[in-house]
Amino acid sequence: MSIWEYANPVKFLRLSERVLPALWVISFACLAIGLIWGFFFTPDDFRQGSTVKIIYLHVPSALMAINAWFMMLVASLIWLIRRHHVSALAAKAAAPVGIAMTLIALITGAVWGQPMWGTWWVWDPRLTSFLILFLFYIGYVALWSAVDDPDSAADLTSMLCIVGSVFAVLSRYAVNFWNQGLHQGASLSLDKETNVANVFYHPLLFSIAGFVCLFLALVLYRTGTEIRRRRMRALMAREVRHA
Amino acid sequence: MPDLGKYAAEVLSAYGATCVVLCVLVAATLWQGRKVRAELAQVEKNQDGKGAQDG
């Protein structure tokens, strides 16, 4: 059995129908555990007070905003190299989810930054690269809807995705590259000294798992919708040709 | 409800905004999916009907 079998739309739909119910349940369960645990049962931070509870939203959404773009990059490369329609449709399906994740990261970051830094926004390397990533997402979705021919749209958006990957990398590593600005380094680290304290870490892991599973569930479902939409267009085009 | 102290507005607005964005995303995804499924079923039904007539 090969992974390329799932480039067949029928096989992909069959697999996603089987996997989706479990994925929805796991994502909502992890989100509920992570957020309820984090919101109700963790203490305030000695410096940040209760704003530390925003970490359960901000870190997972920022993580998914970047990883969604990388998933789109892989799917776009598969389209450009192997011309599998399902991969192009999966990239298209992931973009609105990525927009939502980036928007959540930007909103929660601003709301968290205001009391901690004294400002909603600053042109810090990480914040700026995140804003540019958000604009790339918008441009990606706009380009898909601006081009009528789906194959040309997939080609153009794949190229845009490759270019935008620079900003996805910058969003992740801006703090390390420039070592300036207000934004702190990564909250999660293998180094115990720099990793977030255990009392916040465990609910954060559940929250991250919830966001990851929710992303996967949404992308699988939306890819199925795109496959059906494509089939509908093909059937209607055939009907017009026969008329 | 935990005591959020002087940052209650910030914490609650972050949770509220996230909840709104995620709910809109999930609702729009499910609504679009159902709509396309129904439309595809209708198109397939029409095609089957025409196929039977032609046959």
Contacts between the chains, C-beta under 8 A, distances in Angstrom:
chain1	res1	chain2	res2	distance
A	35	B	15	7.8
A	39	B	2	7.0
A	39	B	15	7.1
A	40	B	2	5.7
A	44	B	5	7.2
A	49	B	5	5.8
A	49	B	6	7.2
A	49	B	7	5.3
A	50	B	2	7.3
A	50	B	3	7.8
A	50	B	4	4.2
A	50	B	5	5.5
A	50	B	7	4.8
A	50	B	8	7.2
A	50	B	11	5.4
A	51	B	7	4.8
A	51	B	10	5.8
A	51	B	11	6.2
A	53	B	4	7.7
A	53	B	11	5.2
A	53	B	15	8.0
A	54	B	10	7.3
A	54	B	11	6.2
A	54	B	14	4.7
A	57	B	14	5.8
A	57	B	15	6.8
A	57	B	18	4.7
A	58	B	14	7.6
A	61	B	18	7.2
A	96	B	25	7.1
A	96	B	28	7.9
A	97	B	25	6.7
A	100	B	21	5.3
A	100	B	22	7.0
A	100	B	24	7.9
A	100	B	25	4.5
A	103	B	21	5.8
A	104	B	17	7.3
A	104	B	18	5.1
A	104	B	21	5.3
A	104	B	22	7.5
A	107	B	14	7.2
A	107	B	17	4.9
A	107	B	18	7.5
A	107	B	21	7.6
A	108	B	14	4.6
A	108	B	17	7.1
A	108	B	18	6.4
A	111	B	10	5.1
A	111	B	13	5.7
A	111	B	14	4.6
A	111	B	17	7.4
A	112	B	10	7.0
A	112	B	14	6.8
A	114	B	10	6.6
A	115	B	7	5.7
A	115	B	10	5.6
A	214	B	22	7.5
A	218	B	25	6.9
A	218	B	26	7.1
A	218	B	29	5.6
A	221	B	29	5.9
A	221	B	30	7.6
A	221	B	33	5.9
A	222	B	29	5.7
A	222	B	32	7.7
A	222	B	33	7.3
A	224	B	33	6.9
A	225	B	29	7.7
A	225	B	32	5.7
A	225	B	33	4.4
A	225	B	36	5.1
A	225	B	37	7.9
A	228	B	36	5.0
A	228	B	37	6.2
A	228	B	40	4.9
A	229	B	36	5.1
A	229	B	40	7.8
A	231	B	40	6.3
A	232	B	36	6.9
A	232	B	39	6.0
A	232	B	40	4.6
A	232	B	43	5.4
A	235	B	40	7.9
A	235	B	43	5.1
A	235	B	44	6.9
A	235	B	47	5.9
A	236	B	43	6.2
A	238	B	47	7.9
A	239	B	43	7.8
A	239	B	46	7.6
A	239	B	47	6.8
A	239	B	50	7.8
